[in-house]
Amino acid sequence: MTPALAAAVALLAGAALAAQVVLSRLVAVALWQPYAVLIISLALLGIGASGTALALIGGRLRAAPASVFALAAAGFAVSLPAAAALIGGVGFNPLEVIWDWGQQLRLAGLCVVLAVPFACAGFAIGLVLSRFGARAGLTYFADLVGAGLGALATAGWLATRPAEQAVPLVAAAGALAAGLAVLATPGRVRPVRLAAAALLTAALGLGPAAAPVPSPYKPEQVALTAPGAARLATRSSPLGALTLIASPEVPLRHAPGLGLTARAVPPPQLGLFRDGLGPAALPLAGPDPAAAGLGYLEDQIAAVAYHLDLPAEPAVLVLGLGGGVEVLRALRLGATRVDVLEPDRALAALVAAAGAHDAAAARPLADPRVRLIHAAPRRAIAIATRRWDLVVASPETGVGRAPAGLDAAAATPLGTVEAVRDLLDRLTERGAIVLTLGLDTPPRASLKAVATAHAALAARGVPAPADHLAVIHGWDTATLIVTRAPLTAAGRTGIARFAETYAFDPAHLPGASTSGHGPINQAGTLSLAEGVGAVIAPDAAADFRAAYKFDLAPATDDRPYAALTATPRLVPDLPALFAQGGLTLIDGGVVILVAACVITTALGGLAILAPLAARRHEAPIAPGHRGWTIGFFLSIGFGFMFVEIAAIERLAVRLGVPLDALAIVLGVMLVSAGLGAGVSRRLVPRVGRPGVAAAAAAVALGLAIRLAMPVPPDPLIGPVTVDPVGLDLVGLGAVALAMGLPFPLAVRLLARDAPGLVPWAWAINGCASVSGAVLAALVALFAGTVAATAAAAGLYAVAALVAAAAIPPPAASAPG
């Protein structure tokens, strides 16, 4: 294999990984993020299918690997822009997919179209691996390092630019890989012909960028249907595509949690949307927080925070900027200092520049009392030297919450027991955390938030956590109050008076009965007061949670999913919900993830078994190789993805930006594993059963050591300050270095003893990686990231046992 061909493999692998991330973003904008997981997972099966095709017909193509590679890479460059353009053009409506078979056919068609670029890339790289199996370490090195660098480059691009603008560049990378492969083709190639072919391929790949067409049912698209509504500005960020919308003729008036007896009417607003979801409201009431038009801020349920027993001029921390409503509320109600923790710089820039688009726009960031903090939320809180009297968050501090439980699988770094405990440690003695969230029926996410706060108080050694909690609710929102010290009599009185004034219901108030008040806002058979009482009752909480249909276990850093409430107890209800078209009402994101796992496993299994059913192979195969090949490559394929997904979820909690976590983990893991693959031949000179088994066992041991080591605190301070994220990534890189060894060593063994199985091994590994990623996400959701890492260690241990026990010894490995 020439250096030019190795470079082409690296470039195409990086382009394929970039295409995966970019297409995921485009699908998330056009549809919803969980559907991006489903669709891209199915599309990635194209890589496994390419291995199946190689196992069936690859023997005819091995004589000219560079030429076929060039054709396949050119196919990637041509098909990627076309696939991106069709994402919003097939008429797929996710909201109808449960009952409309036509929508399911459109979904299948979209998946097939998106699979074509990945099939082309997988076929090209798999062919090189098959042809040069004896140098599998070099091929795998180029593949992994190229993919890792592609992940980092793509994340850097998406931090400031729209995803659709990356499509032609990624396609051009595929075209360049095709050109490099042409250079590696034996014989003379006329320069004019070479230049013409390269330019033609590049021209096809560098077509117009295809902007995603959002679903007409997304809130942004619905808002734009109002007469005169228009987009004022757009920004791109690692957290999604941001849009600021004005609707002057039919004014937007978004005020969640407004009391039934509110005295003020919300003014017209600008709407802020992320990936088509929202809105977060930016009031058009002028730059003065004391303006009369902002009087409605005192009538919303979140304003209860300023009726507690606090200093007259409290210091406030706002978790998330949103449209700036919580900042304006804090300034209006007397805060002397307002710190805003917002990791999305693009969002802050859009809010700050809103006045340039509409002079009446409020300016929450212009007040000298406001300080904007751009940092990873958990780290910013952990290293903070300031103390706050009040920490607040509400639906208006977030942008882009998905409907129907589609965000149930999204990590919530500030919604875990550990995060609440850290926030309590940063409060003044009379300080409080006030969280407002949407109210569901029957209550579940709100009860889970109460259980999480209760567990955080218990973790701090509070003897009576219920005395530090209060809950009130309206018809659509509930507010949870968590105090560092027991709630004072003045605080309880302030809450009760506020609830009575604005017709909210107290669901829990220490020392006061909630049964005689209302209920004014009750819906359903179980009231929020009954649920909260059961969740915090010392003797009944465990039994209530065990019997309740929904998961109310506190969210933790190991399972940081505050919106996840689905449990296996819901399975008997699924047929009835399916018949009613209400399946997505129960954590729709989890339902889609389960569907993705089932479909990818079934299709991946067919792709793996197809070469065996066809009974066609490139070369005679020695007895005994099929069994260990499928067992070994399945184990390491699943194991690799379990480590990757667990590490991404763990880092996402630390950073608060999923795209950054994805890029960093993929960069560290793939580059480190690539380096391991690159040195595999020198590290283990003689390829054989002991070397393959030892490599897999080394990974299992490394993962076991990683599990045994405690999670480093944040910050880790000793003689010098050490970044715990960096320390964790060093450990991950060390394990990943060993993870790069088993695959090339086993492929080299197959290339020597059963070359016809090398493309099949590529198919097995590709299919296992796709279904393994989805399965790993489910394990992390329901068992935690520690369990996912433990499962990975077990899978590599199985691979080691398979290699040690099932690989035939050299004497029995001669073809025949």
Salt bridges, closest charged atoms under 4 A:
GLU220 OE2 - ARG231 NE 2.96
ASP275 OD1 - ARG25 NH2 2.80
GLU298 OE2 - ARG332 NE 2.78
ASP299 OD1 - ARG263 NH2 3.50
ASP309 OD1 - ARG430 NH2 3.19
GLU326 OE2 - ARG329 NH2 2.75
ASP339 OD2 - ARG337 NE 3.49
ASP339 OD1 - ARG371 NE 3.24
ASP339 OD1 - ARG386 NH1 2.83
ASP344 OD2 - ARG274 NH2 2.66
ASP367 OD1 - ARG369 NE 2.99
GLU396 OE1 - ARG329 NH2 3.66
ASP407 OD2 - ARG401 NE 2.72
ASP422 OD2 - ARG378 NH2 3.94
ASP422 OD1 - ARG421 NE 3.91
ASP425 OD1 - ARG460 NE 2.83
GLU429 OE1 - ARG484 NE 3.98
ASP505 OD2 - HIS473 NE2 3.95
ASP505 OD1 - HIS517 ND1 3.42
ASP551 OD2 - LYS448 NZ 3.75
ASP551 OD2 - ARG559 NH2 3.27
ASP557 OD2 - ARG378 NH2 2.90
ASP573 OD2 - LYS549 NZ 3.05
GLU618 OE1 - ARG62 NH1 3.09
ASP714 OD1 - ARG379 NH1 2.88
ASP728 OD1 - ARG650 NH2 2.84
ASP728 OD1 - ARG706 NH1 3.44
ASP753 OD1 - ARG752 NE 3.01
